[in-house]
Amino acid sequence: MIVVLEKNVNDKQLENIIKHLEDFGFAIHKSAGEERMILGAIGVQPNFDTRKIKILDGVEEVYRITEPFKLASRSFKKR
């Protein structure tokens, strides 16, 4: 999962976001650019609701990388 942070996120907000992600069982990879910071949340949590992270202060957007129920999806099946 990719968590895009707001431009003006402060250290306290960043620590809070990381703590929440770790509490949900994710390992965190932090990547800081010139204007934005993103967090990579590493771990398999197929039923995780991304809204739990979107509501935190300092979070701009959350993107799920893997699809839930991947093995049952049409995109996985060969035709």
N, C-alpha and C positions, 0 to 999 in steps of 0.2 A: 504494500500500500504506500502511496506517496502522499505526504502531507505538505501542502504549500502554505508557508507562513506569511502573514501580512508584512509589509515593508517596515513598519515601525514596531515590530515585536520587541519587547524588552526581555531582559534576562530572567526575570521572575516568571513571566508568561511562558518562556521557552522551557524552563525547568518544570513547570506545571504540566505542559503538554508531554514532555518526555516521560515524566513520572506516570502519567495516565497510560501512555502507550506501553510502558514496561509493566505496569500493573495488569494490563490486558494480555500480557505474555509475548509482546513483540520485542525483538532486538532492534536497536535504533542505529541508523547510519545518518549522520548529519552532514549536509553539503551546503556550504555558504558561497553564494555568488556575490557579485558587486552590489546588486540591488535586492536580491531575495535570498531567503534560506529555505531549503526543503529538508524534510526528514523522510528517510526511507524506513518504513516499519516492516521488518523482516520476520516472517513466521506464518504458518498456515493456520488461519482462523476463518474457515469457510462461512460460518454463520454470523460473523462479526458485523454489527450495524455501524456503519461509518458515521452516522449521526451522533454517536457518542463522542466523537472527536471533533466534528464540525461545530459543535456548540461551545467549545472551549475558546477563551479569549486569546487572540493572536493567530487563530487558524483562518486562512482565507478559503482553502478548498482541500478536499480529500478525494483521491483517485484510487480506486481498487485496481490492482494490476491483474490478478487472476480472477477468473469467473467462479462464482459459487456453483456447485454441482457440475463441475467441468466434465466429468465422465458421462453424465447424463445429457449433456447439451448437444444440440444438433451440430454445432461447430466442431465437436470432437469426433463424431461418427463419420466413418468413411462411407461414401455413396457407391 
